[in-house]
Amino acid sequence: MPAFPDFKLNPWEGGSLQQPAPPRRLIVVRAGPGTVHKNWYSSDTHAEFDVAVSYYGDGEYIPQNGEFVHYFKGGKWEGIFDFFIKNPRFLSEYTHIWLPDDDIVTNTKEIHRLFKITEARALQLCQPSLSWESYYSHVITLQNRSFELRYTNFVELMAPLFTAEALKRVLPLFEGVRFGWGLDKIWSRLLLDPQFGSAIIDAVAVGHYRPILSGSLYKKGALTPLEEHEQILSRFSVDVSSFRPLVYGGLGVTSGKRLRGLWLRYKLYSGWKGLRACSFLAPPTRRKSRKVMINVWGCTQRMPELSPISIE
């Protein structure tokens, strides 16, 4: 299986043009007592990003490695909204901001890689893929090793990475939002230029080993996730009732060329067909060849609607 190539961050390297200022990277993690985010820092690797912890647990959070601490009880998205309303300077001081769940399993090297690919490919919104042994909600988010990245209309709530400008555009949607269901159906179209603006990055895979819908967030709340979902989408005049996560292009691992059409489907199948053979996968993830093909067809059956929309 081909190794993922290294990516150069600076497109002007070796040229005569004045080099732009290096990007500044921030991670904002909504963390509780069971957070695993402290394992992301490698003692032997210098972190090229800053971390802010928005803590929703009881008592005091003890920061490490220069973490900025913010306290807010409640859901992930209303907490992130409160964080930036109270600390607006972060939207001007940083160029790229990652908002992962606190149960994501990764390390410093992979986080660096995630940021560098995002910057090199000029993505406004993206996420790392999920390792095959992860708990997942959408097959489209599982790593496909045929690709460096896949262009998609869907970036999941679990670990979205925004440019600061893109985050400014979607931030008003987070006010009062506990679960966030429905945000991932709409935020790709809120980008300044949605076409090829959002992607799932297959060159970086993270683990997610906590069962879906098992967090404390889902045990209480004024609205159910589905009720909040309807409330969020009611703010828009577009119909998303037929929304489906779709892949409409990708960058191949070896060629770096943009793939479309039948070649895109072939590569998707090639990169996912091992799902049916991996004995370590949980039964929901292990899939037969025919089901892999059905999934490939399902996520490429049509071009997604990517016309820009705005918040009413």
NUPA-27996 format. One record per residue (C-alpha): x, y, z. Coordinates in pm, 1 decimal. Layout:
<rec x="X" y="Y" z="Z"/>
...
REM end
This chain:
<rec x="0.0" y="0.0" z="0.0"/>
<rec x="155.4" y="338.3" z="-97.2"/>
<rec x="285.1" y="561.9" z="177.2"/>
<rec x="133.4" y="904.9" z="208.6"/>
<rec x="380.9" y="1167.2" z="82.4"/>
<rec x="504.8" y="1457.0" z="288.8"/>
<rec x="349.2" y="1794.8" z="216.6"/>
<rec x="526.1" y="2128.5" z="187.9"/>
<rec x="341.4" y="2404.2" z="362.1"/>
<rec x="497.3" y="2698.2" z="178.3"/>
<rec x="407.5" y="2722.3" z="-193.2"/>
<rec x="670.6" y="2996.1" z="-245.3"/>
<rec x="963.3" y="2785.4" z="-127.2"/>
<rec x="1262.5" y="2847.0" z="-349.4"/>
<rec x="1093.3" y="3140.4" z="-526.7"/>
<rec x="1170.2" y="3507.3" z="-535.0"/>
<rec x="833.7" y="3630.4" z="-408.3"/>
<rec x="802.6" y="3751.5" z="-52.8"/>
<rec x="689.1" y="3462.9" z="164.1"/>
<rec x="357.1" y="3500.8" z="348.1"/>
<rec x="348.0" y="3494.6" z="725.6"/>
<rec x="331.9" y="3138.9" z="859.2"/>
<rec x="-14.1" y="3025.9" z="963.7"/>
<rec x="-107.3" y="3010.3" z="1329.6"/>
<rec x="-295.4" y="2701.7" z="1445.3"/>
<rec x="-533.1" y="2658.5" z="1736.6"/>
<rec x="-718.0" y="2359.3" z="1880.6"/>
<rec x="-1029.1" y="2431.4" z="2087.7"/>
<rec x="-1150.0" y="2116.3" z="2261.8"/>
<rec x="-1466.1" y="2092.8" z="2468.4"/>
<rec x="-1338.4" y="1868.1" z="2743.7"/>
<rec x="-1486.9" y="1684.4" z="3038.2"/>
<rec x="-1336.9" y="1470.3" z="3318.4"/>
<rec x="-1289.8" y="1174.8" z="3081.2"/>
<rec x="-1101.7" y="1368.1" z="2813.9"/>
<rec x="-813.9" y="1194.0" z="2633.4"/>
<rec x="-683.6" y="1506.5" z="2462.2"/>
<rec x="-383.3" y="1526.5" z="2696.4"/>
<rec x="-244.2" y="1221.3" z="2516.6"/>
<rec x="-221.4" y="1423.1" z="2193.7"/>
<rec x="100.3" y="1589.1" z="2308.6"/>
<rec x="422.5" y="1402.5" z="2243.3"/>
<rec x="699.0" y="1474.1" z="2494.1"/>
<rec x="961.2" y="1443.5" z="2218.8"/>
<rec x="778.0" y="1651.0" z="1956.0"/>
<rec x="741.0" y="2029.6" z="1960.6"/>
<rec x="378.1" y="2122.8" z="1911.0"/>
<rec x="324.8" y="2370.1" z="1626.1"/>
<rec x="-19.8" y="2461.3" z="1755.7"/>
<rec x="-182.0" y="2610.2" z="2063.7"/>
<rec x="-458.0" y="2446.9" z="2268.0"/>
<rec x="-756.8" y="2599.2" z="2443.9"/>
<rec x="-966.1" y="2377.8" z="2671.2"/>
<rec x="-1330.9" y="2470.2" z="2709.9"/>
<rec x="-1416.9" y="2271.1" z="3021.1"/>
<rec x="-1770.1" y="2149.6" z="3092.2"/>
<rec x="-1693.3" y="1931.7" z="3394.5"/>
<rec x="-1736.4" y="2010.7" z="3762.8"/>
<rec x="-1460.7" y="2174.1" z="3963.0"/>
<rec x="-1137.4" y="2321.3" z="3836.4"/>
<rec x="-943.8" y="2206.2" z="3530.1"/>
<rec x="-565.2" y="2193.4" z="3573.2"/>
<rec x="-403.8" y="2309.6" z="3246.5"/>
<rec x="-87.9" y="2160.6" z="3101.2"/>
<rec x="161.1" y="2271.4" z="2835.4"/>
<rec x="36.8" y="2630.8" z="2834.6"/>
<rec x="-329.3" y="2548.8" z="2766.4"/>
<rec x="-578.3" y="2834.2" z="2776.5"/>
<rec x="-879.8" y="2742.4" z="2992.6"/>
<rec x="-1242.6" y="2843.2" z="2945.9"/>
<rec x="-1534.6" y="2721.4" z="3159.5"/>
<rec x="-1882.5" y="2657.9" z="3025.2"/>
<rec x="-2150.1" y="2407.8" z="3122.6"/>
<rec x="-2356.2" y="2266.7" z="2838.3"/>
<rec x="-2315.0" y="2127.5" z="2489.9"/>
<rec x="-2020.4" y="2140.5" z="2252.9"/>
<rec x="-2143.8" y="2406.6" z="2013.4"/>
<rec x="-2295.2" y="2651.0" z="2261.4"/>
<rec x="-1970.5" y="2616.0" z="2456.2"/>
<rec x="-1760.7" y="2697.4" z="2149.9"/>
<rec x="-1986.0" y="2994.5" z="2074.3"/>
<rec x="-1936.1" y="3123.4" z="2429.9"/>
<rec x="-1560.0" y="3068.3" z="2402.1"/>
<rec x="-1522.9" y="3289.3" z="2094.0"/>
<rec x="-1771.6" y="3553.0" z="2210.2"/>
<rec x="-1565.2" y="3594.4" z="2527.1"/>
<rec x="-1230.2" y="3558.5" z="2347.1"/>
<rec x="-1279.9" y="3712.8" z="2000.1"/>
<rec x="-906.8" y="3778.6" z="1962.7"/>
<rec x="-853.8" y="3411.0" z="1878.8"/>
<rec x="-1040.4" y="3459.3" z="1549.6"/>
<rec x="-789.5" y="3723.5" z="1442.7"/>
<rec x="-472.9" y="3578.9" z="1597.5"/>
<rec x="-507.2" y="3232.9" z="1438.2"/>
<rec x="-553.2" y="3129.2" z="1075.9"/>
<rec x="-676.3" y="2770.3" z="1129.7"/>
<rec x="-888.7" y="2635.6" z="1416.0"/>
<rec x="-965.0" y="2268.5" z="1487.6"/>
<rec x="-1269.7" y="2173.2" z="1698.9"/>
<rec x="-1233.5" y="1801.1" z="1784.7"/>
<rec x="-1429.3" y="1600.0" z="2039.5"/>
<rec x="-1239.0" y="1515.9" z="2355.7"/>
<rec x="-1244.0" y="1140.0" z="2288.5"/>
<rec x="-1048.9" y="1154.3" z="1960.8"/>
<rec x="-729.6" y="945.1" z="1965.6"/>
<rec x="-436.0" y="1098.7" z="1777.8"/>
<rec x="-85.7" y="1241.9" z="1833.8"/>
<rec x="120.2" y="1553.1" z="1768.3"/>
<rec x="268.6" y="1428.3" z="1440.5"/>
<rec x="-71.5" y="1353.9" z="1288.6"/>
<rec x="-214.4" y="1685.2" z="1405.5"/>
<rec x="74.2" y="1867.7" z="1236.4"/>
<rec x="3.9" y="1670.7" z="919.3"/>
<rec x="-364.6" y="1759.1" z="934.2"/>
<rec x="-294.4" y="2130.7" z="957.2"/>
<rec x="-26.1" y="2123.6" z="685.9"/>
<rec x="-244.9" y="1946.8" z="430.3"/>
<rec x="-532.8" y="2182.3" z="507.1"/>
<rec x="-306.6" y="2479.6" z="442.2"/>
<rec x="-129.1" y="2335.6" z="137.3"/>
<rec x="-460.3" y="2246.6" z="-32.5"/>
<rec x="-629.9" y="2575.0" z="61.6"/>
<rec x="-923.5" y="2404.0" z="230.6"/>
<rec x="-1171.6" y="2616.8" z="421.2"/>
<rec x="-1331.2" y="2326.9" z="609.7"/>
<rec x="-1215.9" y="1967.9" z="655.4"/>
<rec x="-1175.4" y="1677.6" z="894.8"/>
<rec x="-938.9" y="1384.7" z="942.0"/>
<rec x="-1075.9" y="1047.5" z="836.5"/>
<rec x="-1159.4" y="780.2" z="1093.7"/>
<rec x="-953.5" y="465.1" z="1139.4"/>
<rec x="-1134.0" y="144.8" z="1042.4"/>
<rec x="-1165.0" y="22.8" z="1400.0"/>
<rec x="-1342.8" y="341.9" z="1509.5"/>
<rec x="-1704.6" y="381.6" z="1607.7"/>
<rec x="-1860.1" y="582.2" z="1325.0"/>
<rec x="-2193.3" y="713.4" z="1197.2"/>
<rec x="-2114.1" y="754.5" z="826.3"/>
<rec x="-1907.7" y="518.6" z="610.1"/>
<rec x="-1790.4" y="818.2" z="407.4"/>
<rec x="-1578.8" y="929.6" z="704.5"/>
<rec x="-1375.3" y="605.0" z="720.0"/>
<rec x="-1021.7" y="633.3" z="585.2"/>
<rec x="-975.2" y="550.1" z="217.4"/>
<rec x="-607.4" y="488.5" z="147.2"/>
<rec x="-642.7" y="549.5" z="-226.7"/>
<rec x="-663.7" y="921.2" z="-152.2"/>
<rec x="-478.6" y="1204.5" z="8.6"/>
<rec x="-818.7" y="1369.2" z="49.2"/>
<rec x="-1172.6" y="1348.7" z="-85.0"/>
<rec x="-1380.7" y="1657.7" z="-169.0"/>
<rec x="-1721.0" y="1624.2" z="-6.0"/>
<rec x="-2030.7" y="1819.2" z="90.7"/>
<rec x="-2009.5" y="1665.3" z="438.1"/>
<rec x="-1768.8" y="1733.2" z="725.1"/>
<rec x="-1886.9" y="1565.4" z="1043.7"/>
<rec x="-1946.5" y="1731.2" z="1379.3"/>
<rec x="-1682.6" y="1514.1" z="1547.5"/>
<rec x="-1365.9" y="1695.0" z="1439.9"/>
<rec x="-1411.6" y="1983.9" z="1192.7"/>
<rec x="-1116.9" y="2210.2" z="1109.0"/>
<rec x="-1194.8" y="2561.6" z="984.4"/>
<rec x="-1001.1" y="2854.9" z="856.3"/>
<rec x="-1067.9" y="3146.0" z="1090.6"/>
<rec x="-1262.8" y="3321.7" z="814.4"/>
<rec x="-1484.8" y="3017.4" z="757.3"/>
<rec x="-1545.6" y="2981.0" z="1130.6"/>
<rec x="-1655.1" y="3344.5" z="1152.7"/>
<rec x="-1919.3" y="3272.6" z="888.3"/>
<rec x="-2071.1" y="2973.2" z="1068.4"/>
<rec x="-2020.4" y="3080.8" z="1430.7"/>
<rec x="-2364.3" y="3250.2" z="1464.2"/>
<rec x="-2524.1" y="2909.8" z="1409.9"/>
<rec x="-2368.9" y="2774.2" z="1729.6"/>
<rec x="-2551.6" y="3003.3" z="1970.9"/>
<rec x="-2766.7" y="2797.0" z="2206.6"/>
<rec x="-2693.2" y="2474.4" z="2014.1"/>
<rec x="-2627.4" y="2170.7" z="2232.3"/>
<rec x="-2597.2" y="1871.0" z="1998.3"/>
<rec x="-2534.6" y="2035.4" z="1661.9"/>
<rec x="-2721.5" y="1782.6" z="1446.5"/>
<rec x="-2779.6" y="1941.8" z="1107.7"/>
<rec x="-2482.9" y="2178.3" z="1115.7"/>
<rec x="-2280.8" y="1931.4" z="907.3"/>
<rec x="-2552.9" y="1932.3" z="640.1"/>
<rec x="-2524.9" y="2303.1" z="584.6"/>
<rec x="-2186.7" y="2449.6" z="677.2"/>
<rec x="-2009.8" y="2346.5" z="354.9"/>
<rec x="-2249.4" y="2577.0" z="168.7"/>
<rec x="-2180.6" y="2867.6" z="403.0"/>
<rec x="-1820.9" y="2887.5" z="284.7"/>
<rec x="-1711.4" y="3182.3" z="75.7"/>
<rec x="-1643.9" y="2945.1" z="-217.5"/>
<rec x="-1804.0" y="2602.9" z="-151.1"/>
<rec x="-1668.9" y="2427.0" z="-463.7"/>
<rec x="-1364.5" y="2222.7" z="-353.7"/>
<rec x="-1367.4" y="2410.6" z="-24.0"/>
<rec x="-1436.4" y="2118.0" z="209.4"/>
<rec x="-1285.9" y="1770.9" z="231.5"/>
<rec x="-1217.2" y="1457.6" z="433.0"/>
<rec x="-842.0" y="1408.1" z="468.6"/>
<rec x="-749.0" y="1042.5" z="424.4"/>
<rec x="-376.6" y="1103.9" z="474.7"/>
<rec x="-462.1" y="1156.2" z="842.5"/>
<rec x="-678.6" y="910.3" z="1036.1"/>
<rec x="-782.9" y="947.4" z="1398.7"/>
<rec x="-944.4" y="692.7" z="1628.6"/>
<rec x="-1286.2" y="719.6" z="1788.8"/>
<rec x="-1345.6" y="440.4" z="2038.1"/>
<rec x="-1641.2" y="564.9" z="2241.4"/>
<rec x="-1978.2" y="435.0" z="2119.6"/>
<rec x="-2188.8" y="688.3" z="1930.7"/>
<rec x="-2449.0" y="875.6" z="2143.6"/>
<rec x="-2296.1" y="748.5" z="2467.9"/>
<rec x="-2165.0" y="1077.0" z="2611.4"/>
<rec x="-2319.0" y="1257.8" z="2907.6"/>
<rec x="-2444.7" y="1526.9" z="2669.6"/>
<rec x="-2718.4" y="1292.7" z="2545.2"/>
<rec x="-2854.9" y="1212.2" z="2890.1"/>
<rec x="-3032.1" y="1544.8" z="2942.9"/>
<rec x="-3140.7" y="1853.8" z="2757.2"/>
<rec x="-3440.9" y="2075.4" z="2685.6"/>
<rec x="-3453.4" y="1957.5" z="2321.8"/>
<rec x="-3383.6" y="1617.9" z="2174.3"/>
<rec x="-3112.4" y="1600.0" z="1903.6"/>
<rec x="-3378.8" y="1561.0" z="1633.5"/>
<rec x="-3580.2" y="1857.9" z="1760.7"/>
<rec x="-3266.1" y="2071.4" z="1762.4"/>
<rec x="-3182.5" y="1943.1" z="1412.8"/>
<rec x="-3513.4" y="2075.2" z="1282.0"/>
<rec x="-3465.8" y="2404.2" z="1464.0"/>
<rec x="-3122.4" y="2460.1" z="1308.7"/>
<rec x="-3229.8" y="2383.6" z="953.4"/>
<rec x="-3544.7" y="2595.5" z="982.1"/>
<rec x="-3318.0" y="2901.2" z="969.6"/>
<rec x="-3249.0" y="2835.5" z="601.2"/>
<rec x="-3475.1" y="2871.2" z="299.4"/>
<rec x="-3319.0" y="2569.6" z="123.9"/>
<rec x="-3458.7" y="2217.4" z="140.5"/>
<rec x="-3209.6" y="1968.8" z="282.0"/>
<rec x="-3458.1" y="1687.0" z="337.9"/>
<rec x="-3289.0" y="1480.1" z="65.1"/>
<rec x="-2935.4" y="1559.7" z="183.0"/>
<rec x="-2683.4" y="1277.9" z="144.9"/>
<rec x="-2308.8" y="1285.1" z="221.7"/>
<rec x="-2141.9" y="1280.4" z="-120.7"/>
<rec x="-1788.5" y="1260.8" z="-259.5"/>
<rec x="-1748.5" y="1456.4" z="-583.4"/>
<rec x="-1371.5" y="1448.0" z="-627.1"/>
<rec x="-1046.5" y="1344.2" z="-469.4"/>
<rec x="-669.7" y="1380.5" z="-480.5"/>
<rec x="-493.2" y="1050.2" z="-538.2"/>
<rec x="-212.9" y="943.2" z="-307.4"/>
<rec x="52.0" y="890.7" z="-574.1"/>
<rec x="-43.9" y="1130.9" z="-852.0"/>
<rec x="-192.0" y="1420.1" z="-656.5"/>
<rec x="-430.9" y="1468.2" z="-948.6"/>
<rec x="-796.2" y="1550.4" z="-901.1"/>
<rec x="-1007.5" y="1243.0" z="-971.4"/>
<rec x="-1369.4" y="1249.5" z="-1093.2"/>
<rec x="-1629.1" y="1017.2" z="-1245.1"/>
<rec x="-1561.9" y="646.5" z="-1300.5"/>
<rec x="-1198.2" y="675.3" z="-1193.7"/>
<rec x="-1312.0" y="828.0" z="-864.7"/>
<rec x="-1548.9" y="533.3" z="-805.4"/>
<rec x="-1282.0" y="280.2" z="-890.2"/>
<rec x="-1037.8" y="436.5" z="-648.5"/>
<rec x="-1300.6" y="458.5" z="-374.8"/>
<rec x="-1373.7" y="88.8" z="-411.5"/>
<rec x="-1003.4" y="0.7" z="-416.7"/>
<rec x="-940.8" y="196.1" z="-98.0"/>
<rec x="-1237.5" y="53.6" z="92.6"/>
<rec x="-1253.6" y="-306.2" z="-29.5"/>
<rec x="-1026.8" y="-417.9" z="253.8"/>
<rec x="-1311.4" y="-338.6" z="492.1"/>
<rec x="-1456.0" y="-681.6" z="412.7"/>
<rec x="-1132.5" y="-864.5" z="497.1"/>
<rec x="-1015.6" y="-708.0" z="823.3"/>
<rec x="-1083.6" y="-956.0" z="1101.9"/>
<rec x="-1019.4" y="-698.9" z="1376.4"/>
<rec x="-1311.5" y="-481.0" z="1273.4"/>
<rec x="-1631.8" y="-480.7" z="1471.7"/>
<rec x="-1922.6" y="-643.9" z="1284.4"/>
<rec x="-2092.6" y="-310.1" z="1197.9"/>
<rec x="-1778.5" y="-205.4" z="1009.4"/>
<rec x="-1687.4" y="-532.8" z="838.5"/>
<rec x="-1854.7" y="-522.4" z="498.5"/>
<rec x="-1887.0" y="-759.7" z="207.9"/>
<rec x="-1763.3" y="-660.9" z="-135.9"/>
<rec x="-2114.2" y="-592.5" z="-265.0"/>
<rec x="-2191.3" y="-361.5" z="26.6"/>
<rec x="-1867.1" y="-172.0" z="-32.5"/>
<rec x="-1973.4" y="-118.2" z="-393.1"/>
<rec x="-2318.0" y="-2.8" z="-279.3"/>
<rec x="-2154.9" y="249.1" z="-45.6"/>
<rec x="-1931.1" y="376.0" z="-325.2"/>
<rec x="-2229.0" y="422.2" z="-555.1"/>
<rec x="-2431.1" y="584.8" z="-278.2"/>
<rec x="-2174.8" y="856.0" z="-209.0"/>
<rec x="-2106.5" y="930.1" z="-578.8"/>
<rec x="-2452.6" y="891.1" z="-735.0"/>
<rec x="-2487.6" y="1260.8" z="-809.7"/>
<rec x="-2314.9" y="1593.4" z="-778.9"/>
<rec x="-2394.5" y="1764.1" z="-449.2"/>
<rec x="-2570.6" y="2096.8" z="-429.8"/>
<rec x="-2291.6" y="2343.7" z="-350.4"/>
<rec x="-2447.0" y="2678.5" z="-431.9"/>
<rec x="-2361.6" y="2929.1" z="-155.6"/>
<rec x="-2626.4" y="3013.8" z="101.0"/>
<rec x="-2635.4" y="3258.8" z="388.7"/>
<rec x="-2777.0" y="3260.2" z="737.8"/>
<rec x="-3114.0" y="3433.6" z="750.1"/>
REM end
